[in-house]
Amino acid sequence: MAEEFTDQNQIYYQKYFQFEGRSQWMERIWAEAFGENYPEGLEHYGYLTKHDLNAISERLNLPAGSSVLDIGCGKGGPGLRIAEQKDLKLTGMDIIPEAVAQANQFKSKFDLKYPAHFEVGSFDHIPLEDDSVDAVICIDSLWAALDKIQAMREIKRVMKPGAKFIFTFWDLLAVESVPLLAHSGLSFVEREDTPDWQDYQMKVYEGILKYEKELVEEMGESADMLIYEAKASPPYLNLSVRRICHWELK
């Protein structure tokens, strides 16, 4: 039986991952919104561009065989692509059992030198040993952690000394996140605004609403999360900036 959730975001995401196929309409929406910057073949729900993927991969700069945790991985595409390109051992983790099941199937589409596996876990409970990974990535997911400082502390627990935590995040313009998140005990290294993020995100929302009928016909209730976000999120975009953030365990 799937885990029961009380957080509305988790309910929406669980519905989304109950659609097990590949959404032809969402792929069209992403491709139209991102153009040449669309990272094809990842089947990822998020706002990751080719630029973002390359920036994250370059910052990892790990030797082959190093271990990386992708937390909030969804279907796993971005972490799998990085593991494929950099010859890394990948563990993916998500709170949605349906996403984990799909990721364990999806990994067969990648040419991996080292094993990759996916399991259920959350920001406040990572089922890994202390000091066990060389890096952690988190793409468009940390916003959903109810206690972000505690989430970063739990991530810190599984990081080896010198390990990197690289993630995308929507920083609120009215709140400086670096001093707040530093309470986790991790050390801030750098951050970069993701180019044209707001334009891309708005184009995705416009595409979802343009093809709302087609998405519902294709995905049923799994489209609820897409439609809700497309309607609810635009007024908040001017209050934030999407960034790639780099922290380390010194």
N, C-alpha and C positions, 0 to 999 in steps of 0.2 A: 504493500500500500504506500502511495506517495505521502510524504510528510505534509502535515497540515500547517498552514501559515496563518498568522494573524496580521502581518504587515501587508498592506495593500499592494505595494510594489512587488513583493514576492508572489502574491496571488496572480497578478497580471503576468509576470514572467513565467510562472508555472503553466498558465494557460498558453502562452506563446510557444513554449517548448513541447506542448502536447501535439503540436503540428510537427510530424516527423519528417515530412518531405522537404524538398528544396523549393522555396517560394520563387516561382518565376517572376511574379509581379514585384516582389521586394528587390530581386536582383536587377530588374529593369529600373526601379526607382533609384537604387544606389548608383547604377551606371550612369543614368541621366544626370544625377545630382553631382557626382564626383568627376565625370569625364575621364580624362587620361590619368587622373590621380586615384582611380578606383582600384583597390587591391583585389583582383579577381581570384576566385577559387577558394575563398576563405569561409564563405557562408556565415559571415559574422554579423551580429546585430550590434552596431555601435558606429562611431564616427571616425574610425581609423582610416587614414589615407595611406597611399604608398609612402609619402614623405614621413608620416608618423612611424610607420613600420620600420623604415630604414633608420630613423633617428633612434628608436628604441634598440634596434639590433646593434647599431654602432656603439651605443653607450654600454651595452653588455660587455663586449670586448673580452670574452671568456675563452679559455683553451677548450679544445674539443674534449667531450666527455664530462664537462662540468654539469652540475645539476641546477635546474631552474624550476621554480614554482610559478604557475600561472593561476592566480586566485581570482575568482569571479570569471572563470574561463568561458562560460557558455558552451557552445559547440566545439570550441578549442582551436579554431582556425588560425588566429594570429600566433599563438604559442607554438603550434605545430609547424607553421612556416618558418619561424625563427629557429626552432630546434632542427629543422631540415637544413636550413642555410648554414647554421653555425655548428652542427654536429653536437647537440646538447642532449642530456637526459632530461626529459620533461615530465613533471607531475602537474596535472591540471586539477583544479578544485572548483566546485560550484555548489551552491545550496540547493539547486533544483535537480532532483534525481533524473528527470527526463533529459536535461541538458547533458549530464554526465554519461548517460547511456548513449546518447547520440554522438558525443565526443569519442567514446571508445570505439564506435563504428567508423567515424569519420577519419580517424588516424590512418586507416588503411590506404587512404588516397595520397599519403605523403611518403617520400623516400627518406626514411629515418635510419640513421646509422646506429642510434642507441634507442633503448625502449622508451615508450611514452605510455603513461597510464593516467586515468582520470578517476576521481572518487568524490564522494559527497563530503563537503566541509563548508565552513563559514568563516567570516572575518573574526569571530570571537571564539572559534574552535577549529584549529587546523590540526588534523590528525597525523602530524609528523613529529619526529623527535626534535629536541633542542639542537641547535647548531648543525642542521642537516642539509642546507641548500646553499649554493654559491650565489644565487640571485633570485629575486622575486620580481615578477611583472604583474601588472594589474591594469587592464585596458577598459576604461569607461565603466568601472564597477565600484570604485571606492566610495563614490557619492552615496551609494545605497547602504553603507555601514552606518548603523544608528549611532554608535560611539566610535568616532574615527580615531581618537587617540588610543583607545583600547585595541582597535583593529591593528593599528601600527605597532603597538606593543606585542601583540600576538604574532605579527609578521616578524618583528625583531627576534622573537624567541626562536624561530626556526632558522634564522640566518646565521651562517658561519661568520666569524670575525673577518671584516673586509668585504663582506657581501654587499651587493647593490640592490636597492629597491627602486624600480623605475615604473612609473605609472602615469596615466592620463587622468586629469581631474579638472572639474570646473571650479576655479577659485572665485569666490564672491568678491566683488570689487570693494565692498564695504568692510570686509574682514580680511586682515592679513593672516594667511594660514600658516606661514612658516613658523612664527613663534608658538602658535597653538600646537602644531603637530610635533614640534621639537620636544614637547613633554613626553613623547613616546620613548625618548632615549636614542633615537636615530639622529644622524647628522645630515643636515641639508647640504647638498652639493651645488645644484643649479636647477633652473627651470626655463622652459622655452614656450612662448605662446605658439600654438599650432596655427600655421598660416591659413587664412580664409575660413576658419572653423565656422563662424556664424553664417556665412553665405552657404556653405555646404549643408549645415544643419537645417537651415530654413528651406533649402531646396528639397531635402528629404521630406520634411513635413508637408510641403506643398504637394509633393508627389504622392504621399500617402493619402491625402485628402482628395486629390485628383482621381486616384484609382481606388477609392474606398470601397466601392461596390464590388470591384473585381477582387480585392483582397479578402473581403468577407466571403465571397463565393468560393475562393480558393482555400482559405484557411479556417473559416467558421469563427468560433469564439477565440481562436488563437490570434485573430487580428485585433482583438479588443485593446491590447496594450499599445499597439502601433497607433491606432486611431486616437486613443486617450492622450498619448504623449504629443501627437501632432496638434491636437487642439489645445492642450493645457500649457505646453512649454514655451511657445514663442514669446509671451510677455516677459519671461524671466531671462531671456538671452542677453539683454542689455545690462543685466545686473551682475554678469559673470564673465570670465574669460577661460577658455579651455587651454590647458597647458600640459606639456610633458614635464614631469617632475623627477628629479634624481636625488635620492637619499642613500646613505651608506651606513653600515655598522662599523664604526671606527675601532 
